Amino acid sequence: MKKSLMEMRDACRVSGGTVTVRGRLLANASALVSLLVAVGVDAVSINPEAIPRVMKWIVDAEKQPGT
């Protein structure tokens, strides 16, 4: 999955685009959020009530080596 996401990210950036992931699943999936940070996704779209939780996961993932 990580390789596919990286290929998609690269294709988007080559064409001048960005990668945004949307969905309610992100609000309850810290491992998925960590993967998206590692891949270099540009933005995520989540429900307002999930912002504090998901922001913490993003900050924690950005502290990991290799991100």
Backbone hydrogen bonds in HBPLUS format (Angstrom, degrees):
<---DONOR---> <-ACCEPTOR-->    atom                        ^
c    i                          cat <-CA-CA->   ^        H-A-AA   ^      H-
h    n   atom  resd res      DA  || num        DHA   H-A  angle D-A-AA Bond
n    s   type  num  typ     dist DA aas  dist angle  dist       angle   num
A0005-LEU N   A0001-MET O   2.92 MM   4  6.19 161.0  1.96 155.9 161.2     1
A0006-MET N   A0002-LYS O   2.92 MM   4  6.16 154.4  1.99 149.6 156.7     2
A0007-GLU N   A0003-LYS O   2.95 MM   4  6.21 154.3  2.01 149.0 155.9     3
A0008-MET N   A0004-SER O   2.96 MM   4  6.21 156.8  2.02 147.8 154.1     4
A0009-ARG N   A0005-LEU O   2.86 MM   4  6.08 160.2  1.90 147.4 153.2     5
A0010-ASP N   A0006-MET O   2.89 MM   4  6.08 163.2  1.92 148.1 152.4     6
A0011-ALA N   A0007-GLU O   2.95 MM   4  6.15 159.0  2.00 146.7 152.4     7
A0012-CYS N   A0008-MET O   2.94 MM   4  6.17 157.0  1.99 151.3 157.5     8
A0013-ARG N   A0009-ARG O   2.97 MM   4  6.21 162.0  2.00 153.1 158.0     9
A0014-VAL N   A0010-ASP O   2.92 MM   4  6.08 156.9  1.97 151.1 157.3    10
A0015-SER N   A0011-ALA O   3.27 MM   4  6.42 150.2  2.36 139.4 146.1    11
A0017-GLY N   A0012-CYS O   2.61 MM   5  4.73 147.3  1.71 159.2 147.3    12
A0016-GLY N   A0013-ARG O   3.00 MM   3  4.86 158.7  2.04 101.6 107.3    13
A0042-ASP N   A0019-VAL O   2.95 MM  23  5.27 126.3  2.25 134.4 150.2    14
A0043-ALA N   A0019-VAL O   3.17 MM  24  6.57 145.4  2.30 153.2 154.6    15
A0021-VAL N   A0043-ALA O   3.01 MM  22  6.50 154.3  2.07 145.0 149.0    16
A0045-SER N   A0021-VAL O   2.84 MM  24  6.23 148.8  1.94 153.5 156.8    17
A0027-ALA N   A0024-ARG O   3.03 MM   3  5.61 146.5  2.15 115.8 124.2    18
A0028-ASN N   A0025-LEU O   3.13 MM   3  5.78 163.5  2.16 119.5 124.3    19
A0029-ALA N   A0026-LEU O   3.47 MM   3  5.11 175.8  2.47 104.2 103.5    20
A0032-LEU N   A0029-ALA O   3.13 MM   3  5.33 120.6  2.50 101.6 115.6    21
A0033-VAL N   A0029-ALA O   3.06 MM   4  6.41 159.8  2.10 155.3 161.2    22
A0034-SER N   A0030-SER O   2.94 MM   4  6.17 158.5  1.98 148.5 154.3    23
A0035-LEU N   A0031-ALA O   2.98 MM   4  6.23 152.9  2.06 142.6 149.9    24
A0036-LEU N   A0032-LEU O   2.93 MM   4  6.21 159.4  1.97 151.8 157.0    25
A0037-VAL N   A0033-VAL O   2.98 MM   4  6.25 151.6  2.06 149.2 156.8    26
A0038-ALA N   A0034-SER O   2.95 MM   4  6.19 161.8  1.99 148.8 153.9    27
A0039-VAL N   A0035-LEU O   2.92 MM   4  6.15 147.7  2.03 148.7 157.6    28
A0040-GLY N   A0036-LEU O   3.05 MM   4  6.18 135.2  2.26 135.2 146.4    29
A0041-VAL N   A0036-LEU O   3.04 MM   5  5.49 173.7  2.04 160.0 159.0    30
A0040-GLY N   A0037-VAL O   3.09 MM   3  5.09 128.4  2.37  95.4 109.3    31
A0050-ALA N   A0047-ASN O   2.99 MM   3  5.55 152.1  2.07 118.6 127.0    32
A0051-ILE N   A0048-PRO O   3.19 MM   3  5.42 160.8  2.23 109.5 115.3    33
A0054-VAL N   A0050-ALA O   2.96 MM   4  6.05 177.0  1.96 171.5 172.5    34
A0055-MET N   A0051-ILE O   2.84 MM   4  5.80 160.1  1.87 156.1 161.9    35
A0056-LYS N   A0052-PRO O   3.14 MM   4  6.31 153.4  2.21 142.2 148.4    36
A0057-TRP N   A0053-ARG O   3.15 MM   4  6.52 156.3  2.21 146.2 152.4    37
A0058-ILE N   A0054-VAL O   2.90 MM   4  6.19 154.4  1.97 150.7 157.9    38
A0059-VAL N   A0055-MET O   2.91 MM   4  6.16 165.8  1.93 153.2 156.6    39
A0060-ASP N   A0056-LYS O   2.88 MM   4  6.10 165.2  1.90 153.0 157.3    40
A0061-ALA N   A0057-TRP O   2.86 MM   4  6.00 156.9  1.91 145.9 152.5    41
A0062-GLU N   A0058-ILE O   2.89 MM   4  6.12 153.0  1.96 151.0 158.2    42
A0063-LYS N   A0060-ASP O   3.20 MM   3  5.28 141.3  2.36  98.1 108.9    43
A0064-GLN N   A0061-ALA O   3.12 MM   3  5.36 154.2  2.19 106.0 113.8    44
